Amino acid sequence: MTERRISESPGCEFERRIQYERATDEPPSIATAMALAQYFDDDVEATSVRLYDYVDPDALDALFAETNRGASRTTGTVEFQVEDATVRVTPDRVEVSPNNG
């Protein structure tokens, strides 16, 4: 089991970037909400940014769910925009960074 870890770096031109490594049993939608709250410097339970306004959380979880044979999905990426940020979800992490341009 992977422990959750949030990394924050200034990135290019000192712009904020968040990298959230999710636990194997943590749904991607929860990890994404946590990463967005960190990016926007909000409490995850009181944030004004609602994930479902930008992407269907159930569909996001389904994309990274185990296969019918019980195997973990090790590839794939979902990328979408939330306000002034780009969110990139992979099987093991969520990255939030400023939009490029």
Backbone as JSON Lines, residues from 0, in Angstrom:
{"i":0,"aa":"M","n":[0.84,-1.18,0.0],"ca":[0.0,0.0,0.0],"c":[0.88,1.24,0.0]}
{"i":1,"aa":"T","n":[0.56,2.16,-0.85],"ca":[1.31,3.4,-0.94],"c":[0.73,4.42,0.03]}
{"i":2,"aa":"E","n":[1.6,5.12,0.74],"ca":[1.11,6.19,1.6],"c":[0.9,7.43,0.76]}
{"i":3,"aa":"R","n":[-0.13,8.18,1.09],"ca":[-0.4,9.42,0.37],"c":[0.71,10.42,0.67]}
{"i":4,"aa":"R","n":[1.08,11.16,-0.35],"ca":[2.08,12.18,-0.18],"c":[1.75,13.33,-1.11]}
{"i":5,"aa":"I","n":[1.81,14.53,-0.58],"ca":[1.57,15.72,-1.38],"c":[2.88,16.45,-1.5]}
{"i":6,"aa":"S","n":[3.27,16.75,-2.73],"ca":[4.47,17.53,-2.98],"c":[4.06,18.84,-3.63]}
{"i":7,"aa":"E","n":[4.66,19.89,-3.18],"ca":[4.38,21.2,-3.76],"c":[5.7,21.77,-4.24]}
{"i":8,"aa":"S","n":[5.69,22.27,-5.46],"ca":[6.9,22.88,-5.98],"c":[6.54,24.17,-6.71]}
{"i":9,"aa":"P","n":[7.46,25.11,-6.74],"ca":[7.17,26.37,-7.4],"c":[7.08,26.24,-8.91]}
{"i":10,"aa":"G","n":[7.76,25.28,-9.51],"ca":[7.69,25.09,-10.95],"c":[8.27,26.26,-11.71]}
{"i":11,"aa":"C","n":[7.93,26.36,-12.97],"ca":[8.44,27.42,-13.83],"c":[7.91,28.77,-13.38]}
{"i":12,"aa":"E","n":[8.77,29.74,-13.38],"ca":[8.4,31.11,-13.02],"c":[7.71,31.17,-11.66]}
{"i":13,"aa":"F","n":[8.07,30.26,-10.75],"ca":[7.55,30.24,-9.39],"c":[6.03,30.06,-9.31]}
{"i":14,"aa":"E","n":[5.45,29.37,-10.29],"ca":[4.03,29.06,-10.24],"c":[3.83,27.78,-9.45]}
{"i":15,"aa":"R","n":[2.77,27.72,-8.72],"ca":[2.48,26.6,-7.83],"c":[2.11,25.34,-8.61]}
{"i":16,"aa":"R","n":[2.66,24.21,-8.18],"ca":[2.32,22.9,-8.75],"c":[2.15,21.92,-7.59]}
{"i":17,"aa":"I","n":[1.13,21.09,-7.7],"ca":[0.86,20.09,-6.67],"c":[0.96,18.71,-7.3]}
{"i":18,"aa":"Q","n":[1.63,17.8,-6.62],"ca":[1.68,16.4,-7.03],"c":[1.2,15.58,-5.84]}
{"i":19,"aa":"Y","n":[0.11,14.87,-6.02],"ca":[-0.52,14.1,-4.96],"c":[-0.41,12.63,-5.34]}
{"i":20,"aa":"E","n":[0.33,11.86,-4.57],"ca":[0.46,10.42,-4.81],"c":[-0.6,9.71,-3.99]}
{"i":21,"aa":"R","n":[-1.49,9.03,-4.68],"ca":[-2.61,8.43,-3.98],"c":[-2.32,7.02,-3.51]}
{"i":22,"aa":"A","n":[-2.97,6.66,-2.41],"ca":[-2.89,5.3,-1.89],"c":[-3.61,4.36,-2.84]}
{"i":23,"aa":"T","n":[-3.21,3.11,-2.88],"ca":[-3.81,2.16,-3.81],"c":[-5.29,1.95,-3.57]}
{"i":24,"aa":"D","n":[-5.76,2.15,-2.32],"ca":[-7.17,1.95,-2.02],"c":[-7.97,3.26,-2.03]}
{"i":25,"aa":"E","n":[-7.34,4.35,-2.43],"ca":[-8.01,5.65,-2.45],"c":[-8.57,5.91,-3.85]}
{"i":26,"aa":"P","n":[-9.85,6.2,-3.97],"ca":[-10.44,6.48,-5.29],"c":[-9.79,7.71,-5.93]}
{"i":27,"aa":"P","n":[-9.61,7.68,-7.25],"ca":[-9.04,8.84,-7.94],"c":[-9.82,10.13,-7.7]}
{"i":28,"aa":"S","n":[-11.13,10.04,-7.56],"ca":[-11.93,11.25,-7.33],"c":[-11.58,11.9,-5.99]}
{"i":29,"aa":"I","n":[-11.34,11.11,-4.97],"ca":[-10.97,11.64,-3.65],"c":[-9.57,12.25,-3.72]}
{"i":30,"aa":"A","n":[-8.66,11.55,-4.37],"ca":[-7.3,12.07,-4.53],"c":[-7.31,13.39,-5.3]}
{"i":31,"aa":"T","n":[-8.15,13.48,-6.32],"ca":[-8.25,14.7,-7.11],"c":[-8.81,15.84,-6.28]}
{"i":32,"aa":"A","n":[-9.83,15.57,-5.5],"ca":[-10.4,16.6,-4.61],"c":[-9.35,17.09,-3.61]}
{"i":33,"aa":"M","n":[-8.56,16.17,-3.07],"ca":[-7.52,16.53,-2.12],"c":[-6.45,17.41,-2.79]}
{"i":34,"aa":"A","n":[-6.03,17.02,-3.98],"ca":[-5.02,17.78,-4.71],"c":[-5.53,19.18,-5.07]}
{"i":35,"aa":"L","n":[-6.78,19.27,-5.5],"ca":[-7.36,20.58,-5.83],"c":[-7.47,21.47,-4.6]}
{"i":36,"aa":"A","n":[-7.88,20.91,-3.49],"ca":[-7.97,21.7,-2.26],"c":[-6.59,22.24,-1.88]}
{"i":37,"aa":"Q","n":[-5.57,21.41,-2.01],"ca":[-4.2,21.86,-1.72],"c":[-3.77,22.96,-2.69]}
{"i":38,"aa":"Y","n":[-4.07,22.76,-3.96],"ca":[-3.68,23.75,-4.98],"c":[-4.31,25.11,-4.71]}
{"i":39,"aa":"F","n":[-5.61,25.09,-4.39],"ca":[-6.33,26.34,-4.16],"c":[-6.25,26.8,-2.7]}
{"i":40,"aa":"D","n":[-5.46,26.09,-1.9],"ca":[-5.23,26.43,-0.5],"c":[-6.55,26.5,0.28]}
{"i":41,"aa":"D","n":[-7.37,25.46,0.08],"ca":[-8.69,25.36,0.72],"c":[-8.74,24.11,1.6]}
{"i":42,"aa":"D","n":[-9.7,24.1,2.5],"ca":[-10.03,22.9,3.25],"c":[-10.86,22.03,2.31]}
{"i":43,"aa":"V","n":[-10.53,20.76,2.17],"ca":[-11.21,19.89,1.23],"c":[-12.72,19.81,1.5]}
{"i":44,"aa":"E","n":[-13.15,19.97,2.75],"ca":[-14.57,19.9,3.08],"c":[-15.29,21.22,2.9]}
{"i":45,"aa":"A","n":[-14.55,22.32,2.77],"ca":[-15.19,23.63,2.66],"c":[-14.81,24.37,1.38]}
{"i":46,"aa":"T","n":[-14.2,23.69,0.45],"ca":[-13.73,24.34,-0.77],"c":[-14.9,24.77,-1.66]}
{"i":47,"aa":"S","n":[-14.7,25.84,-2.38],"ca":[-15.72,26.31,-3.32],"c":[-15.57,25.61,-4.67]}
{"i":48,"aa":"V","n":[-14.46,24.92,-4.89],"ca":[-14.23,24.18,-6.14],"c":[-14.83,22.78,-5.98]}
{"i":49,"aa":"R","n":[-15.89,22.51,-6.74],"ca":[-16.57,21.22,-6.66],"c":[-16.16,20.38,-7.86]}
{"i":50,"aa":"L","n":[-15.56,19.25,-7.61],"ca":[-15.05,18.38,-8.66],"c":[-16.13,18.06,-9.7]}
{"i":51,"aa":"Y","n":[-17.34,17.77,-9.24],"ca":[-18.4,17.36,-10.17],"c":[-18.85,18.47,-11.11]}
{"i":52,"aa":"D","n":[-18.41,19.71,-10.88],"ca":[-18.68,20.79,-11.84],"c":[-17.77,20.68,-13.07]}
{"i":53,"aa":"Y","n":[-16.72,19.87,-12.98],"ca":[-15.73,19.78,-14.05],"c":[-15.6,18.39,-14.65]}
{"i":54,"aa":"V","n":[-15.84,17.36,-13.84],"ca":[-15.72,15.98,-14.3],"c":[-16.64,15.11,-13.45]}
{"i":55,"aa":"D","n":[-17.14,14.02,-14.01],"ca":[-17.99,13.09,-13.27],"c":[-17.1,12.23,-12.37]}
{"i":56,"aa":"P","n":[-17.18,12.41,-11.04],"ca":[-16.31,11.64,-10.14],"c":[-16.47,10.12,-10.28]}
{"i":57,"aa":"D","n":[-17.69,9.65,-10.5],"ca":[-17.91,8.2,-10.66],"c":[-17.24,7.69,-11.93]}
{"i":58,"aa":"A","n":[-17.32,8.46,-13.0],"ca":[-16.67,8.06,-14.25],"c":[-15.15,8.07,-14.09]}
{"i":59,"aa":"L","n":[-14.62,9.05,-13.38],"ca":[-13.18,9.12,-13.13],"c":[-12.73,7.88,-12.36]}
{"i":60,"aa":"D","n":[-13.47,7.52,-11.33],"ca":[-13.14,6.31,-10.56],"c":[-13.22,5.06,-11.43]}
{"i":61,"aa":"A","n":[-14.24,4.99,-12.28],"ca":[-14.42,3.81,-13.13],"c":[-13.27,3.65,-14.14]}
{"i":62,"aa":"L","n":[-12.73,4.76,-14.61],"ca":[-11.64,4.68,-15.58],"c":[-10.39,4.03,-14.99]}
{"i":63,"aa":"F","n":[-10.2,4.17,-13.68],"ca":[-9.01,3.62,-13.04],"c":[-9.32,2.43,-12.14]}
{"i":64,"aa":"A","n":[-10.54,1.92,-12.21],"ca":[-10.93,0.77,-11.38],"c":[-10.25,-0.49,-11.89]}
{"i":65,"aa":"E","n":[-10.2,-1.5,-11.04],"ca":[-9.63,-2.78,-11.46],"c":[-10.42,-3.35,-12.62]}
{"i":66,"aa":"T","n":[-9.76,-4.14,-13.45],"ca":[-10.42,-4.78,-14.58],"c":[-11.33,-5.89,-14.06]}
{"i":67,"aa":"N","n":[-12.13,-6.47,-14.95],"ca":[-13.02,-7.58,-14.58],"c":[-12.24,-8.77,-14.04]}
{"i":68,"aa":"R","n":[-10.98,-8.87,-14.38],"ca":[-10.13,-9.98,-13.91],"c":[-9.38,-9.62,-12.64]}
{"i":69,"aa":"G","n":[-9.65,-8.43,-12.07],"ca":[-9.02,-8.03,-10.82],"c":[-7.66,-7.4,-10.95]}
{"i":70,"aa":"A","n":[-7.23,-7.14,-12.18],"ca":[-5.91,-6.52,-12.39],"c":[-6.01,-5.0,-12.25]}
{"i":71,"aa":"S","n":[-4.97,-4.41,-11.73],"ca":[-4.91,-2.95,-11.62],"c":[-4.62,-2.35,-12.98]}
{"i":72,"aa":"R","n":[-5.17,-1.18,-13.22],"ca":[-4.86,-0.46,-14.45],"c":[-3.58,0.33,-14.21]}
{"i":73,"aa":"T","n":[-2.59,0.09,-15.02],"ca":[-1.29,0.72,-14.8],"c":[-0.99,1.83,-15.8]}
{"i":74,"aa":"T","n":[-1.88,2.03,-16.75],"ca":[-1.67,3.09,-17.74],"c":[-2.93,3.92,-17.88]}
{"i":75,"aa":"G","n":[-2.81,5.01,-18.56],"ca":[-3.94,5.88,-18.83],"c":[-3.79,7.21,-18.12]}
{"i":76,"aa":"T","n":[-4.34,8.22,-18.75],"ca":[-4.28,9.58,-18.21],"c":[-5.59,10.29,-18.54]}
{"i":77,"aa":"V","n":[-6.08,11.04,-17.56],"ca":[-7.23,11.92,-17.78],"c":[-6.75,13.32,-17.46]}
{"i":78,"aa":"E","n":[-7.02,14.25,-18.36],"ca":[-6.6,15.63,-18.14],"c":[-7.79,16.55,-18.38]}
{"i":79,"aa":"F","n":[-7.98,17.51,-17.49],"ca":[-9.07,18.47,-17.64],"c":[-8.7,19.77,-16.94]}
{"i":80,"aa":"Q","n":[-9.47,20.81,-17.22],"ca":[-9.23,22.14,-16.67],"c":[-10.18,22.42,-15.51]}
{"i":81,"aa":"V","n":[-9.66,23.04,-14.47],"ca":[-10.45,23.51,-13.34],"c":[-10.0,24.94,-13.08]}
{"i":82,"aa":"E","n":[-10.88,25.87,-13.4],"ca":[-10.56,27.3,-13.26],"c":[-9.24,27.6,-13.95]}
{"i":83,"aa":"D","n":[-8.22,28.06,-13.24],"ca":[-6.96,28.43,-13.87],"c":[-5.92,27.31,-13.8]}
{"i":84,"aa":"A","n":[-6.36,26.08,-13.58],"ca":[-5.44,24.97,-13.4],"c":[-5.72,23.82,-14.37]}
{"i":85,"aa":"T","n":[-4.67,23.07,-14.66],"ca":[-4.78,21.83,-15.41],"c":[-4.61,20.68,-14.43]}
{"i":86,"aa":"V","n":[-5.53,19.74,-14.46],"ca":[-5.49,18.57,-13.58],"c":[-5.17,17.37,-14.46]}
{"i":87,"aa":"R","n":[-4.17,16.61,-14.03],"ca":[-3.75,15.4,-14.75],"c":[-3.82,14.23,-13.78]}
{"i":88,"aa":"V","n":[-4.67,13.25,-14.1],"ca":[-4.87,12.09,-13.24],"c":[-4.3,10.86,-13.94]}
{"i":89,"aa":"T","n":[-3.44,10.13,-13.23],"ca":[-2.88,8.87,-13.72],"c":[-3.22,7.8,-12.68]}
{"i":90,"aa":"P","n":[-2.91,6.55,-12.94],"ca":[-3.28,5.51,-11.98],"c":[-2.72,5.69,-10.57]}
{"i":91,"aa":"D","n":[-1.6,6.37,-10.42],"ca":[-1.0,6.48,-9.09],"c":[-0.84,7.89,-8.55]}
{"i":92,"aa":"R","n":[-1.2,8.91,-9.34],"ca":[-1.03,10.27,-8.83],"c":[-1.95,11.26,-9.53]}
{"i":93,"aa":"V","n":[-2.07,12.43,-8.87],"ca":[-2.81,13.56,-9.44],"c":[-1.86,14.75,-9.42]}
{"i":94,"aa":"E","n":[-1.74,15.42,-10.55],"ca":[-0.91,16.62,-10.63],"c":[-1.8,17.79,-10.99]}
{"i":95,"aa":"V","n":[-1.61,18.91,-10.3],"ca":[-2.36,20.13,-10.57],"c":[-1.33,21.22,-10.82]}
{"i":96,"aa":"S","n":[-1.46,21.9,-11.95],"ca":[-0.51,22.95,-12.31],"c":[-1.25,24.08,-13.02]}
{"i":97,"aa":"P","n":[-0.64,25.25,-13.09],"ca":[-1.27,26.37,-13.77],"c":[-1.49,26.05,-15.25]}
{"i":98,"aa":"N","n":[-2.54,26.62,-15.84],"ca":[-2.76,26.46,-17.28],"c":[-1.59,27.03,-18.04]}
{"i":99,"aa":"N","n":[-1.28,26.45,-19.16],"ca":[-0.19,26.93,-20.0],"c":[-0.71,27.92,-21.03]}
{"i":100,"aa":"G","n":[-0.78,29.16,-20.64],"ca":[-1.16,30.17,-21.61],"c":[-2.47,30.68,-21.36]}
